[in-house]
Amino acid sequence: MNKDELIGRIAQNSTLTKSQIRQVVEDTFSYIAEALAEGDKFKMSGFGAFSVRKRAARKGSNPRTGEKIFIEEKNAPVFSPGKKLVEMVNTQKS
């Protein structure tokens, strides 16, 4: 599912227009990203939590050339699924 499909699914059960729903979805993800950028976590009970982990600087190599490179420290967003989400994914029939 992509963003447009999500908006369409929400619109099926809503009195809001698709453009209003699109704005809400975009604002939601923007606010989550802002919180993470400020070092906060975002938790949604039953769904999961977004947080930021610091990845340490390390040595690596270019897979094409084998050249040794230095990879700088960076912050990486991570998602930890909630118990309800894990249960739902594991009980869905394929």
N, C-alpha and C positions, 0 to 999 in steps of 0.2 A: 504494500500500500504506500502511496506517496501522498504529499500534502493535498493535492487536488482531490484525490479519492477520499481522504479523511474529511475534507470540507463537504464533499458531496454526501457522505454518510451522515454527518452531523445535520446537514440541511434537511434530510429526509424526515427527521423527527423534531424539527425546530420551526418556530415562526420567524426566525431571523432570515435575512437574505444571505445568499452565498458571499456577497462582498462584506457583509457585517461579520459573518463567521470567519472569513479569511483574515480580517483585521484582528479578531480575537485570537485566532491561532497564531498569527505572526507576533502579536504582542506578547502572548504567553511564552513562546520560545525566546523572544528577545529578553524578557524579564528573567527567565531562567539563566540565560547566557550572561546577563549583567551580574546576577548574584554570584555565579561561578567565578567571573572575572574579579569580583571583589573578595574572593576567598570564602564565600558562604557555601553552604550545602543547600540543595533543594530536595525536600522529601515529600512524597505523596503516598500516604498510608495505603498499603495494599498493592501499590504499583511498583514503587522502588525509590531509589535515591540517586541523585546526581551529585558528584563531588569532584574535587580537583586533587590530583596527586602530582607531586614534584618528581620528575624523572631526572636522575643525576646525570651529570656530564659523563661521557664515556668515550672510549676509543672504538672505532669501527672500521669497516673497509667498504669501498665501493664495489658492489657485486659484479659490475661489468669489467672494471680494470684491475681490481684487487688492491688499488691504492689505499693506503692507510689514511683515515680521516678522523677528525675530532668532532664528536657530536655534542653540542652544547646542552646545558641543563635547560629543561623546559617544564611547563605545567601542562598536564594532560587531563582532560575531562574523562571521568569514568562513571559508569552506571552500575548500580547494584540492584538487581531485581528484588521485589518484595515477595513474601511468601505466597500471597494470593496469586500474583502474576505467574510464579513458577508452577503453582498447582494447576492454574488454568491452562498453561501451555502444555503441561504434561498429561492433561485429561482430554484434550481436544483430539478428535478422531481425524486421521489423515485421509 
